[in-house]
Amino acid sequence: DVLIDMHNMCLEQGVKRTIAVGIPQSAWQNQNLEVKNMVKEVNASLESYCKETQATRGEKGNYATFCPFPFEYAANDVKWSSDGLHLTSEGYEALGLGLVPTVLDVLDDL
């Protein structure tokens, strides 16, 4: 709810577009089914919210866009720190590159 409230606050203040990036997988989620399900629920809620704002606010031109996290967690992947939760510099680079298509799409609509 807090993430959605943040997007609503921005849109109500006249921000044209926001981007909701999905929560990535992690080693912790692979070990804890409850956390994994919670992340799936939050991501589904964010995606649903974004579709709803597009349908209801699209005429005004200000709405939220959902972008799934651009890559999955994999043990021993150079994009992930040894803790299995945080990104490495390679991971942040991949994240940035993965967001480019969504950001360009948003900018095209402005």
Backbone as CSV, one residue per row, in Angstrom:
resi,resn,N_x,N_y,N_z,CA_x,CA_y,CA_z,C_x,C_y,C_z
1,ASP,0.811,-1.199,0.000,0.000,0.000,0.000,0.854,1.262,0.000
2,VAL,1.967,1.233,0.690,2.832,2.411,0.764,3.395,2.755,-0.612
3,LEU,3.780,1.747,-1.376,4.305,2.006,-2.716,3.226,2.620,-3.605
4,ILE,2.029,2.095,-3.528,0.924,2.636,-4.324,0.585,4.046,-3.857
5,ASP,0.586,4.268,-2.552,0.341,5.622,-2.026,1.363,6.613,-2.567
6,MET,2.604,6.191,-2.660,3.655,7.070,-3.178,3.375,7.444,-4.636
7,HIS,2.990,6.469,-5.440,2.667,6.752,-6.839,1.451,7.674,-6.938
8,ASN,0.411,7.399,-6.137,-0.776,8.254,-6.137,-0.435,9.687,-5.767
9,MET,0.390,9.863,-4.751,0.777,11.195,-4.318,1.473,11.941,-5.461
10,CYS,2.372,11.262,-6.144,3.078,11.894,-7.270,2.111,12.276,-8.382
11,LEU,1.226,11.361,-8.751,0.277,11.630,-9.828,-0.687,12.744,-9.463
12,GLU,-1.122,12.765,-8.212,-2.040,13.824,-7.764,-1.370,15.191,-7.734
13,GLN,-0.051,15.205,-7.605,0.692,16.470,-7.606,1.079,16.912,-9.014
14,GLY,0.618,16.169,-10.025,0.845,16.582,-11.399,1.998,15.912,-12.113
15,VAL,2.651,14.968,-11.458,3.705,14.218,-12.143,3.042,13.461,-13.290
16,LYS,3.623,13.557,-14.484,2.993,12.965,-15.668,3.019,11.445,-15.655
17,ARG,4.144,10.868,-15.304,4.266,9.402,-15.324,5.173,8.962,-14.184
18,THR,4.855,7.824,-13.632,5.746,7.156,-12.680,6.000,5.740,-13.194
19,ILE,7.089,5.160,-12.755,7.427,3.784,-13.132,7.558,2.964,-11.849
20,ALA,6.787,1.904,-11.773,6.864,0.983,-10.635,7.681,-0.229,-11.078
21,VAL,8.867,-0.359,-10.534,9.745,-1.478,-10.877,9.450,-2.627,-9.914
22,GLY,9.225,-3.803,-10.458,8.925,-4.969,-9.633,10.069,-5.318,-8.692
23,ILE,9.713,-5.929,-7.590,10.700,-6.398,-6.619,11.387,-7.634,-7.198
24,PRO,12.713,-7.671,-7.170,13.407,-8.823,-7.753,13.346,-10.061,-6.866
25,GLN,13.658,-11.180,-7.482,13.841,-12.415,-6.729,15.112,-12.280,-5.894
26,SER,15.311,-13.208,-4.978,16.527,-13.201,-4.156,16.766,-14.597,-3.590
27,ALA,17.954,-14.781,-3.054,18.274,-16.053,-2.397,17.339,-16.276,-1.203
28,TRP,17.014,-15.213,-0.489,16.144,-15.313,0.677,14.773,-15.849,0.281
29,GLN,14.251,-15.395,-0.855,12.950,-15.877,-1.315,13.006,-17.364,-1.666
30,ASN,14.145,-17.816,-2.164,14.296,-19.236,-2.478,14.292,-20.088,-1.213
31,GLN,14.623,-19.473,-0.085,14.670,-20.197,1.188,13.397,-20.029,2.005
32,ASN,12.592,-19.027,1.668,11.432,-18.698,2.488,10.211,-18.507,1.586
33,LEU,9.365,-19.505,1.537,8.200,-19.484,0.658,7.246,-18.340,1.003
34,GLU,7.117,-18.024,2.282,6.226,-16.935,2.703,6.685,-15.602,2.100
35,VAL,7.982,-15.352,2.152,8.532,-14.117,1.587,8.364,-14.125,0.065
36,LYS,8.632,-15.247,-0.555,8.483,-15.362,-2.008,7.050,-15.051,-2.437
37,ASN,6.076,-15.586,-1.703,4.671,-15.332,-2.017,4.299,-13.873,-1.774
38,MET,4.860,-13.277,-0.724,4.583,-11.874,-0.441,5.103,-10.987,-1.577
39,VAL,6.299,-11.288,-2.076,6.865,-10.515,-3.176,6.003,-10.667,-4.431
40,LYS,5.562,-11.878,-4.711,4.675,-12.099,-5.858,3.399,-11.277,-5.713
41,GLU,2.859,-11.249,-4.504,1.627,-10.495,-4.240,1.848,-8.989,-4.428
42,VAL,2.949,-8.481,-3.915,3.244,-7.049,-4.069,3.431,-6.711,-5.543
43,ASN,4.184,-7.523,-6.269,4.397,-7.264,-7.691,3.079,-7.314,-8.466
44,ALA,2.227,-8.287,-8.159,0.931,-8.385,-8.832,0.064,-7.171,-8.507
45,SER,0.120,-6.722,-7.272,-0.652,-5.547,-6.860,-0.157,-4.290,-7.586
46,LEU,1.151,-4.138,-7.683,1.710,-2.989,-8.397,1.317,-3.017,-9.870
47,GLU,1.417,-4.190,-10.480,1.071,-4.297,-11.895,-0.410,-3.979,-12.111
48,SER,-1.264,-4.497,-11.248,-2.699,-4.238,-11.345,-2.988,-2.745,-11.156
49,TYR,-2.356,-2.139,-10.180,-2.521,-0.706,-9.937,-2.139,0.098,-11.176
50,CYS,-1.023,-0.243,-11.788,-0.556,0.485,-12.967,-1.545,0.357,-14.122
51,LYS,-2.078,-0.835,-14.336,-3.086,-1.027,-15.389,-4.330,-0.205,-15.083
52,GLU,-4.707,-0.161,-13.812,-5.882,0.615,-13.405,-5.665,2.113,-13.637
53,THR,-4.482,2.615,-13.283,-4.250,4.052,-13.480,-4.214,4.397,-14.962
54,GLN,-3.713,3.484,-15.775,-3.696,3.724,-17.210,-5.125,3.816,-17.737
55,ALA,-5.991,2.964,-17.238,-7.375,2.952,-17.693,-8.150,4.169,-17.183
56,THR,-7.893,4.580,-15.953,-8.688,5.660,-15.358,-8.070,7.043,-15.505
57,ARG,-6.748,7.132,-15.619,-6.097,8.440,-15.690,-5.438,8.695,-17.039
58,GLY,-5.484,7.700,-17.906,-4.799,7.800,-19.183,-5.195,9.014,-19.998
59,GLU,-6.474,9.414,-19.905,-6.935,10.589,-20.643,-6.213,11.844,-20.185
60,LYS,-5.911,11.919,-18.901,-5.204,13.084,-18.352,-3.717,13.031,-18.699
61,GLY,-3.245,11.858,-19.090,-1.847,11.707,-19.462,-0.918,11.420,-18.299
62,ASN,-1.470,11.299,-17.090,-0.593,10.963,-15.970,-1.027,9.645,-15.348
63,TYR,-0.139,8.688,-15.431,-0.427,7.365,-14.889,0.873,6.628,-14.597
64,ALA,0.741,5.495,-13.942,1.890,4.677,-13.551,2.092,3.548,-14.555
65,THR,3.337,3.201,-14.780,3.707,2.105,-15.669,4.457,1.053,-14.860
66,PHE,4.085,-0.195,-15.016,4.775,-1.281,-14.318,5.889,-1.828,-15.191
67,CYS,7.029,-2.079,-14.571,8.162,-2.701,-15.251,8.645,-3.857,-14.378
68,PRO,8.457,-5.094,-14.827,8.988,-6.209,-14.038,10.500,-6.052,-13.883
69,PHE,11.030,-6.551,-12.791,12.480,-6.503,-12.621,13.102,-7.214,-13.814
70,PRO,14.095,-6.601,-14.455,14.540,-7.084,-15.766,15.323,-8.394,-15.809
71,PHE,15.695,-8.937,-14.689,16.381,-10.236,-14.727,16.130,-10.991,-13.436
72,GLU,16.252,-12.307,-13.523,15.984,-13.167,-12.378,17.231,-13.375,-11.533
73,TYR,16.999,-13.766,-10.284,18.106,-14.130,-9.401,18.644,-15.495,-9.806
74,ALA,19.952,-15.620,-9.785,20.596,-16.925,-9.985,21.829,-16.974,-9.090
75,ALA,21.948,-18.030,-8.333,23.124,-18.195,-7.465,24.389,-18.143,-8.317
76,ASN,25.404,-17.514,-7.808,26.712,-17.383,-8.461,26.689,-16.523,-9.724
77,ASP,25.602,-15.799,-9.952,25.527,-14.857,-11.070,26.280,-13.593,-10.672
78,VAL,27.112,-13.078,-11.557,27.935,-11.902,-11.236,27.092,-10.662,-10.961
79,LYS,25.812,-10.691,-11.305,24.955,-9.534,-11.059,24.515,-9.439,-9.596
80,TRP,24.723,-10.510,-8.838,24.268,-10.560,-7.446,25.447,-10.677,-6.493
81,SER,25.384,-9.939,-5.389,26.404,-10.051,-4.334,26.323,-11.436,-3.702
82,SER,27.348,-11.768,-2.962,27.400,-13.097,-2.333,26.268,-13.299,-1.330
83,ASP,25.661,-12.195,-0.825,24.546,-12.349,0.113,23.247,-12.768,-0.575
84,GLY,23.232,-12.759,-1.919,22.055,-13.190,-2.656,20.894,-12.213,-2.608
85,LEU,21.161,-11.000,-2.127,20.101,-10.003,-1.989,20.423,-8.713,-2.744
86,HIS,21.662,-8.284,-2.625,22.066,-6.999,-3.213,22.724,-7.187,-4.576
87,LEU,22.602,-6.159,-5.393,23.219,-6.192,-6.717,24.682,-5.781,-6.643
88,THR,25.463,-6.275,-7.573,26.848,-5.830,-7.755,26.824,-4.687,-8.772
89,SER,27.973,-4.141,-9.074,28.016,-3.084,-10.095,27.519,-3.621,-11.434
90,GLU,27.837,-4.873,-11.749,27.325,-5.485,-12.981,25.800,-5.616,-12.931
91,GLY,25.285,-5.900,-11.758,23.842,-6.009,-11.582,23.139,-4.677,-11.771
92,TYR,23.732,-3.619,-11.209,23.134,-2.291,-11.389,23.199,-1.856,-12.848
93,GLU,24.267,-2.218,-13.528,24.360,-1.899,-14.951,23.267,-2.645,-15.730
94,ALA,23.087,-3.928,-15.421,22.054,-4.724,-16.092,20.657,-4.182,-15.762
95,LEU,20.462,-3.741,-14.531,19.183,-3.150,-14.141,18.918,-1.891,-14.963
96,GLY,19.909,-1.014,-15.038,19.753,0.206,-15.817,19.441,-0.079,-17.270
97,LEU,20.194,-0.992,-17.852,19.958,-1.349,-19.255,18.586,-2.002,-19.440
98,GLY,18.167,-2.773,-18.461,16.864,-3.428,-18.538,15.697,-2.462,-18.426
99,LEU,15.930,-1.321,-17.775,14.873,-0.317,-17.625,14.771,0.611,-18.828
100,VAL,15.797,0.628,-19.669,15.833,1.558,-20.811,14.582,1.488,-21.677
101,PRO,14.121,0.305,-22.110,12.932,0.285,-22.972,11.703,0.927,-22.316
102,THR,11.495,0.674,-21.029,10.349,1.265,-20.332,10.501,2.769,-20.215
103,VAL,11.687,3.222,-19.846,11.927,4.661,-19.716,11.738,5.352,-21.066
104,LEU,12.259,4.772,-22.133,12.086,5.366,-23.458,10.612,5.414,-23.853
105,ASP,9.865,4.375,-23.526,8.445,4.355,-23.810,7.726,5.477,-23.071
106,VAL,8.062,5.655,-21.803,7.458,6.724,-21.007,7.822,8.089,-21.603
107,LEU,9.082,8.279,-21.945,9.502,9.559,-22.508,8.828,9.844,-23.849
108,ASP,8.590,8.814,-24.641,7.901,8.987,-25.924,6.477,9.495,-25.727
109,ASP,5.867,9.121,-24.598,4.484,9.524,-24.326,4.361,10.915,-23.728
110,LEU,5.470,11.498,-23.313,5.396,12.832,-22.681,5.303,13.923,-23.715
